[in-house]
Amino acid sequence: MREARAATGKLSMAFIQWQPHTVPAAWSKGIEEVLKPQEVIDYRLLDGQNKVEVQVSLMDTLINEGASVIFLQPIDSVALAPSIAKAKRAGIAVITLNIDATEAHAAHVEMNHYFGAMEIARVMGEKMGGKGEVAILNAPPGIIIRDQRTNGFVEGMKKHHPNVKIVADQVADWSRKKAQDVLSTILAAKPRLGGVYGVNDSMALGAVDVAKSKGLLGKMAIFGNDGEKDALESIEKGELTGTQYTDVYQQGRFAASAATVLASGGVPATAFKRQSKLLMPYVIATRDNVARIQPSQRW
């Protein structure tokens, strides 16, 4: 396929997503917005089907085809490392999005998980008057962004609002429905809960559902993380208190810009001594500023 690529004069790039979701879909749109005008790049979005073995197989296929750049949202940071090493040996640049890998590669572009979560804690504590009890609705263990978003929040509360106590930290599997069940159980034991932090927006919106059903809306500060369209609309309705918003279209554009420069400049994947990393800018969106996020920036 390298010969075919040379004959057509086009470079081949592909994004292997974890599974179809609003976030990788927005990344892919941003990637395509940058790559399409170049006129010399063929781009594909591939589905990892939430299976390590599928992502590994897709990596092998792209390596054998002679891809120039592979964008990757790894399901498992360790399990995909051998595939990334194999791509590097073949001279293929790998750029990861949001979830890093243990094998160093060309670049990693991620949301500002840790420092953004610290800022969520600061703003949430202010909304709570600097005191009270908070619960965390969390992702399953073993995913690095879970740790970053949790640790940043915990450290942020310690730094900015030491009188706010985190009294529960329960796994809700990234799921709105699971978050409803988990928060209902927490509230049975902690009825004076003053705040809820969902490590992603789906879990935070599950908390909103519970607060509405129990007449607690407005009595609890509820924050999410990501900045999905549904979360922003909930903030505008006066339901969700806030979220960390990242323009993930722009995240995809940044990744694609790096890929284009690398591929068109002929920089070999083995030339990198250390992995480069880019943290995305963010906004803690609340009812005070959410209107500034334009429709074209919402995903």
Sequence and secondary structure as in RCSB ss.txt:
>XXXX:A:sequence
MREARAATGKLSMAFIQWQPHTVPAAWSKGIEEVLKPQEVIDYRLLDGQNKVEVQVSLMDTLINEGASVIFLQPI
DSVALAPSIAKAKRAGIAVITLNIDATEAHAAHVEMNHYFGAMEIARVMGEKMGGKGEVAILNAPPGIIIRDQRT
NGFVEGMKKHHPNVKIVADQVADWSRKKAQDVLSTILAAKPRLGGVYGVNDSMALGAVDVAKSKGLLGKMAIFGN
DGEKDALESIEKGELTGTQYTDVYQQGRFAASAATVLASGGVPATAFKRQSKLLMPYVIATRDNVARIQPSQRW
>XXXX:A:secstr
 HHHHHHHT EEEEEEESSS HHHHHHHHHHHHHHGGGSSEEEEEEE TT HHHHHHHHHHHHHHT SEEEE  S
 TTTTHHHHHHHHHTT EEEEESS  SS  SEEEE  HHHHHHHHHHHHHHHTTT EEEEEEE  TT HHHHHHH
HHHHHHHHHH TTEEEEEEEE TT HHHHHHHHHHHHHH TT  EEEESSHHHHHHHHHHHHHTT BTTBEEEEE
E  HHHHHHHHTT S EEEE  HHHHHHHHHHHHHHHHHHT  GGG SS EEEE   EEEETTTGGGS GGG  
